[in-house]
Amino acid sequence: MELVVRILLIIASLILIASILLQSGKSAGMSGDIAGGAESIWGKSKGRSYEGKLEKATTISAIIFVIASLALVAIQ
C-alpha cells in the first residue's frame, strides 16, 4: 500500500511541476487584456483552451499530491 501511495505521489508531483512550468505568467497578456482581450480570459471557452486544461491539471494534481502526502504520513 505504501508503495502505491509513493508512486502516486511521485506522478502527482511530476504533473504538478510540469503544469506549473508550462503555464504563462499572469502579466504576459496584460496588453491584450486592455485592448479588449478580456473575453478570452472570462469567456466560456477558457475551460477548453490550453491554459484552462493546464489550470485544471494543476488543481487536480495539487489535490492528489496533498491527499497522497497525508496518506503516506498516516501509513508510516
N, CA, C and O atoms as a GROMACS GRO file, in nm:
protein
  304
    1MET      N    1   0.082  -0.119   0.000
    1MET     CA    2   0.000   0.000   0.000
    1MET      C    3   0.086   0.126   0.000
    1MET      O    4   0.057   0.225  -0.068
    2GLU      N    5   0.193   0.119   0.078
    2GLU     CA    6   0.283   0.234   0.085
    2GLU      C    7   0.350   0.260  -0.049
    2GLU      O    8   0.370   0.375  -0.087
    3LEU      N    9   0.384   0.155  -0.119
    3LEU     CA   10   0.448   0.170  -0.250
    3LEU      C   11   0.353   0.236  -0.350
    3LEU      O   12   0.396   0.321  -0.429
    4VAL      N   13   0.227   0.200  -0.348
    4VAL     CA   14   0.128   0.258  -0.438
    4VAL      C   15   0.112   0.408  -0.410
    4VAL      O   16   0.104   0.488  -0.503
    5VAL      N   17   0.107   0.444  -0.282
    5VAL     CA   18   0.093   0.585  -0.245
    5VAL      C   19   0.217   0.664  -0.284
    5VAL      O   20   0.206   0.778  -0.330
    6ARG      N   21   0.334   0.605  -0.267
    6ARG     CA   22   0.458   0.673  -0.307
    6ARG      C   23   0.463   0.697  -0.458
    6ARG      O   24   0.503   0.804  -0.503
    7ILE      N   25   0.424   0.597  -0.535
    7ILE     CA   26   0.422   0.611  -0.681
    7ILE      C   27   0.321   0.718  -0.723
    7ILE      O   28   0.350   0.800  -0.810
    8LEU      N   29   0.204   0.718  -0.660
    8LEU     CA   30   0.102   0.820  -0.687
    8LEU      C   31   0.154   0.959  -0.651
    8LEU      O   32   0.128   1.055  -0.723
    9LEU      N   33   0.227   0.969  -0.543
    9LEU     CA   34   0.285   1.097  -0.501
    9LEU      C   35   0.390   1.145  -0.601
    9LEU      O   36   0.395   1.264  -0.632
   10ILE      N   37   0.472   1.057  -0.650
   10ILE     CA   38   0.574   1.094  -0.749
   10ILE      C   39   0.510   1.139  -0.880
   10ILE      O   40   0.551   1.239  -0.938
   11ILE      N   41   0.410   1.065  -0.925
   11ILE     CA   42   0.341   1.102  -1.050
   11ILE      C   43   0.271   1.236  -1.035
   11ILE      O   44   0.278   1.320  -1.124
   12ALA      N   45   0.202   1.256  -0.922
   12ALA     CA   46   0.132   1.382  -0.900
   12ALA      C   47   0.230   1.498  -0.892
   12ALA      O   48   0.201   1.607  -0.943
   13SER      N   49   0.345   1.478  -0.829
   13SER     CA   50   0.442   1.586  -0.818
   13SER      C   51   0.502   1.622  -0.954
   13SER      O   52   0.525   1.739  -0.983
   14LEU      N   53   0.527   1.521  -1.038
   14LEU     CA   54   0.582   1.550  -1.171
   14LEU      C   55   0.480   1.623  -1.258
   14LEU      O   56   0.517   1.716  -1.331
   15ILE      N   57   0.354   1.583  -1.251
   15ILE     CA   58   0.250   1.652  -1.326
   15ILE      C   59   0.232   1.794  -1.274
   15ILE      O   60   0.212   1.886  -1.353
   16LEU      N   61   0.238   1.811  -1.144
   16LEU     CA   62   0.225   1.943  -1.084
   16LEU      C   63   0.339   2.035  -1.127
   16LEU      O   64   0.314   2.151  -1.161
   17ILE      N   65   0.460   1.987  -1.126
   17ILE     CA   66   0.575   2.066  -1.169
   17ILE      C   67   0.563   2.104  -1.316
   17ILE      O   68   0.584   2.220  -1.353
   18ALA      N   69   0.528   2.006  -1.400
   18ALA     CA   70   0.518   2.033  -1.543
   18ALA      C   71   0.406   2.131  -1.574
   18ALA      O   72   0.422   2.220  -1.657
   19SER      N   73   0.291   2.114  -1.509
   19SER     CA   74   0.179   2.203  -1.540
   19SER      C   75   0.204   2.345  -1.492
   19SER      O   76   0.157   2.440  -1.555
   20ILE      N   77   0.276   2.362  -1.384
   20ILE     CA   78   0.309   2.497  -1.337
   20ILE      C   79   0.411   2.562  -1.429
   20ILE      O   80   0.399   2.680  -1.461
   21LEU      N   81   0.510   2.486  -1.472
   21LEU     CA   82   0.613   2.544  -1.560
   21LEU      C   83   0.560   2.577  -1.699
   21LEU      O   84   0.611   2.668  -1.763
   22LEU      N   85   0.459   2.504  -1.746
   22LEU     CA   86   0.405   2.529  -1.879
   22LEU      C   87   0.306   2.645  -1.883
   22LEU      O   88   0.276   2.696  -1.991
   23GLN      N   89   0.258   2.688  -1.768
   23GLN     CA   90   0.163   2.799  -1.766
   23GLN      C   91   0.235   2.930  -1.791
   23GLN      O   92   0.348   2.951  -1.746
   24SER      N   93   0.168   3.018  -1.865
   24SER     CA   94   0.226   3.150  -1.885
   24SER      C   95   0.193   3.237  -1.765
   24SER      O   96   0.097   3.212  -1.692
   25GLY      N   97   0.273   3.340  -1.745
   25GLY     CA   98   0.251   3.429  -1.633
   25GLY      C   99   0.125   3.511  -1.649
   25GLY      O  100   0.075   3.528  -1.760
   26LYS      N  101   0.073   3.561  -1.538
   26LYS     CA  102  -0.050   3.640  -1.543
   26LYS      C  103  -0.026   3.775  -1.612
   26LYS      O  104  -0.119   3.831  -1.669
   27SER      N  105   0.095   3.826  -1.607
   27SER     CA  106   0.123   3.956  -1.668
   27SER      C  107   0.160   3.944  -1.816
   27SER      O  108   0.184   4.045  -1.882
   28ALA      N  109   0.166   3.822  -1.868
   28ALA     CA  110   0.208   3.803  -2.007
   28ALA      C  111   0.108   3.859  -2.106
   28ALA      O  112   0.147   3.904  -2.214
   29GLY      N  113  -0.020   3.859  -2.073
   29GLY     CA  114  -0.121   3.904  -2.167
   29GLY      C  115  -0.189   4.032  -2.125
   29GLY      O  116  -0.302   4.057  -2.167
   30MET      N  117  -0.125   4.114  -2.046
   30MET     CA  118  -0.190   4.233  -1.994
   30MET      C  119  -0.220   4.335  -2.104
   30MET      O  120  -0.323   4.401  -2.098
   31SER      N  121  -0.133   4.349  -2.201
   31SER     CA  122  -0.159   4.447  -2.306
   31SER      C  123  -0.278   4.405  -2.391
   31SER      O  124  -0.354   4.490  -2.438
   32GLY      N  125  -0.295   4.275  -2.411
   32GLY     CA  126  -0.411   4.226  -2.486
   32GLY      C  127  -0.540   4.239  -2.407
   32GLY      O  128  -0.647   4.257  -2.464
   33ASP      N  129  -0.530   4.230  -2.275
   33ASP     CA  130  -0.648   4.244  -2.191
   33ASP      C  131  -0.702   4.386  -2.195
   33ASP      O  132  -0.823   4.407  -2.195
   34ILE      N  133  -0.612   4.483  -2.198
   34ILE     CA  134  -0.655   4.622  -2.200
   34ILE      C  135  -0.721   4.655  -2.334
   34ILE      O  136  -0.814   4.735  -2.339
   35ALA      N  137  -0.674   4.594  -2.439
   35ALA     CA  138  -0.725   4.624  -2.572
   35ALA      C  139  -0.852   4.546  -2.606
   35ALA      O  140  -0.901   4.554  -2.719
   36GLY      N  141  -0.906   4.473  -2.511
   36GLY     CA  142  -1.031   4.403  -2.537
   36GLY      C  143  -1.019   4.253  -2.539
   36GLY      O  144  -1.110   4.185  -2.586
   37GLY      N  145  -0.909   4.200  -2.490
   37GLY     CA  146  -0.891   4.056  -2.487
   37GLY      C  147  -0.949   3.991  -2.364
   37GLY      O  148  -0.925   3.873  -2.338
   38ALA      N  149  -1.026   4.066  -2.286
   38ALA     CA  150  -1.082   4.012  -2.162
   38ALA      C  151  -1.182   3.901  -2.189
   38ALA      O  152  -1.205   3.817  -2.101
   39GLU      N  153  -1.242   3.899  -2.306
   39GLU     CA  154  -1.337   3.793  -2.336
   39GLU      C  155  -1.269   3.657  -2.338
   39GLU      O  156  -1.331   3.556  -2.304
   40SER      N  157  -1.142   3.654  -2.378
   40SER     CA  158  -1.073   3.526  -2.380
   40SER      C  159  -1.038   3.478  -2.240
   40SER      O  160  -1.024   3.358  -2.217
   41ILE      N  161  -1.025   3.570  -2.146
   41ILE     CA  162  -0.996   3.532  -2.008
   41ILE      C  163  -1.123   3.491  -1.935
   41ILE      O  164  -1.126   3.388  -1.868
   42TRP      N  165  -1.228   3.571  -1.947
   42TRP     CA  166  -1.351   3.546  -1.873
   42TRP      C  167  -1.455   3.473  -1.957
   42TRP      O  168  -1.566   3.448  -1.910
   43GLY      N  169  -1.422   3.439  -2.080
   43GLY     CA  170  -1.519   3.377  -2.170
   43GLY      C  171  -1.549   3.233  -2.134
   43GLY      O  172  -1.487   3.174  -2.045
   44LYS      N  173  -1.645   3.177  -2.204
   44LYS     CA  174  -1.690   3.041  -2.176
   44LYS      C  175  -1.592   2.937  -2.228
   44LYS      O  176  -1.594   2.823  -2.183
   45SER      N  177  -1.507   2.974  -2.321
   45SER     CA  178  -1.418   2.875  -2.382
   45SER      C  179  -1.286   2.859  -2.307
   45SER      O  180  -1.197   2.789  -2.355
   46LYS      N  181  -1.273   2.920  -2.190
   46LYS     CA  182  -1.147   2.908  -2.116
   46LYS      C  183  -1.121   2.765  -2.070
   46LYS      O  184  -1.006   2.720  -2.071
   47GLY      N  185  -1.224   2.694  -2.033
   47GLY     CA  186  -1.206   2.557  -1.986
   47GLY      C  187  -1.157   2.463  -2.094
   47GLY      O  188  -1.095   2.361  -2.065
   48ARG      N  189  -1.184   2.496  -2.219
   48ARG     CA  190  -1.141   2.411  -2.330
   48ARG      C  191  -1.010   2.457  -2.391
   48ARG      O  192  -0.956   2.389  -2.479
   49SER      N  193  -0.960   2.570  -2.347
   49SER     CA  194  -0.835   2.621  -2.402
   49SER      C  195  -0.716   2.550  -2.338
   49SER      O  196  -0.731   2.474  -2.241
   50TYR      N  197  -0.600   2.575  -2.392
   50TYR     CA  198  -0.476   2.515  -2.341
   50TYR      C  199  -0.451   2.560  -2.196
   50TYR      O  200  -0.416   2.478  -2.111
   51GLU      N  201  -0.470   2.690  -2.170
   51GLU     CA  202  -0.450   2.742  -2.035
   51GLU      C  203  -0.550   2.683  -1.938
   51GLU      O  204  -0.517   2.654  -1.823
   52GLY      N  205  -0.673   2.664  -1.983
   52GLY     CA  206  -0.775   2.606  -1.897
   52GLY      C  207  -0.743   2.462  -1.859
   52GLY      O  208  -0.764   2.421  -1.745
   53LYS      N  209  -0.692   2.387  -1.956
   53LYS     CA  210  -0.655   2.248  -1.929
   53LYS      C  211  -0.536   2.241  -1.833
   53LYS      O  212  -0.532   2.155  -1.745
   54LEU      N  213  -0.440   2.332  -1.851
   54LEU     CA  214  -0.326   2.334  -1.759
   54LEU      C  215  -0.369   2.372  -1.618
   54LEU      O  216  -0.318   2.318  -1.520
   55GLU      N  217  -0.463   2.464  -1.609
   55GLU     CA  218  -0.513   2.506  -1.478
   55GLU      C  219  -0.585   2.392  -1.408
   55GLU      O  220  -0.569   2.372  -1.288
   56LYS      N  221  -0.664   2.317  -1.482
   56LYS     CA  222  -0.734   2.201  -1.425
   56LYS      C  223  -0.634   2.093  -1.384
   56LYS      O  224  -0.650   2.031  -1.279
   57ALA      N  225  -0.532   2.070  -1.468
   57ALA     CA  226  -0.430   1.969  -1.435
   57ALA      C  227  -0.354   2.010  -1.309
   57ALA      O  228  -0.320   1.925  -1.227
   58THR      N  229  -0.326   2.138  -1.295
   58THR     CA  230  -0.256   2.187  -1.176
   58THR      C  231  -0.341   2.166  -1.052
   58THR      O  232  -0.291   2.119  -0.949
   59THR      N  233  -0.467   2.200  -1.060
   59THR     CA  234  -0.556   2.186  -0.944
   59THR      C  235  -0.573   2.040  -0.904
   59THR      O  236  -0.563   2.006  -0.786
   60ILE      N  237  -0.597   1.954  -1.001
   60ILE     CA  238  -0.619   1.812  -0.972
   60ILE      C  239  -0.492   1.748  -0.917
   60ILE      O  240  -0.498   1.672  -0.820
   61SER      N  241  -0.378   1.778  -0.977
   61SER     CA  242  -0.254   1.718  -0.928
   61SER      C  243  -0.214   1.772  -0.791
   61SER      O  244  -0.154   1.700  -0.712
   62ALA      N  245  -0.248   1.897  -0.762
   62ALA     CA  246  -0.219   1.951  -0.629
   62ALA      C  247  -0.305   1.882  -0.523
   62ALA      O  248  -0.257   1.851  -0.414
   63ILE      N  249  -0.431   1.858  -0.555
   63ILE     CA  250  -0.519   1.788  -0.461
   63ILE      C  251  -0.470   1.645  -0.438
   63ILE      O  252  -0.465   1.598  -0.324
   64ILE      N  253  -0.434   1.576  -0.545
   64ILE     CA  254  -0.383   1.439  -0.533
   64ILE      C  255  -0.252   1.438  -0.454
   64ILE      O  256  -0.229   1.348  -0.373
   65PHE      N  257  -0.167   1.538  -0.476
   65PHE     CA  258  -0.040   1.547  -0.404
   65PHE      C  259  -0.062   1.561  -0.254
   65PHE      O  260   0.003   1.494  -0.175
   66VAL      N  261  -0.154   1.649  -0.215
   66VAL     CA  262  -0.181   1.671  -0.073
   66VAL      C  263  -0.242   1.546  -0.009
   66VAL      O  264  -0.202   1.506   0.100
   67ILE      N  265  -0.338   1.485  -0.077
   67ILE     CA  266  -0.402   1.365  -0.023
   67ILE      C  267  -0.302   1.250  -0.011
   67ILE      O  268  -0.302   1.178   0.089
   68ALA      N  269  -0.217   1.232  -0.113
   68ALA     CA  270  -0.117   1.126  -0.108
   68ALA      C  271  -0.013   1.152   0.000
   68ALA      O  272   0.034   1.058   0.065
   69SER      N  273   0.023   1.278   0.020
   69SER     CA  274   0.118   1.311   0.126
   69SER      C  275   0.061   1.280   0.262
   69SER      O  276   0.129   1.222   0.347
   70LEU      N  277  -0.065   1.319   0.284
   70LEU     CA  278  -0.128   1.290   0.412
   70LEU      C  279  -0.147   1.139   0.433
   70LEU      O  280  -0.131   1.089   0.544
   71ALA      N  281  -0.180   1.068   0.326
   71ALA     CA  282  -0.196   0.923   0.337
   71ALA      C  283  -0.061   0.856   0.367
   71ALA      O  284  -0.056   0.759   0.444
   72LEU      N  285   0.045   0.906   0.308
   72LEU     CA  286   0.177   0.847   0.333
   72LEU      C  287   0.220   0.869   0.477
   72LEU      O  288   0.279   0.780   0.539
   73VAL      N  289   0.191   0.986   0.531
   73VAL     CA  290   0.224   1.013   0.671
   73VAL      C  291   0.140   0.924   0.763
   73VAL      O  292   0.191   0.873   0.863
   74ALA      N  293   0.013   0.905   0.729
   74ALA     CA  294  -0.073   0.821   0.811
   74ALA      C  295  -0.030   0.674   0.808
   74ALA      O  296  -0.042   0.603   0.908
   75ILE      N  297   0.020   0.629   0.693
   75ILE     CA  298   0.064   0.490   0.681
   75ILE      C  299   0.190   0.466   0.762
   75ILE      O  300   0.204   0.363   0.827
   76GLN      N  301   0.281   0.561   0.759
   76GLN     CA  302   0.407   0.544   0.831
   76GLN      C  303   0.380   0.563   0.976
   76GLN      O  304   0.472   0.554   1.058
   0.00000   0.00000   0.00000
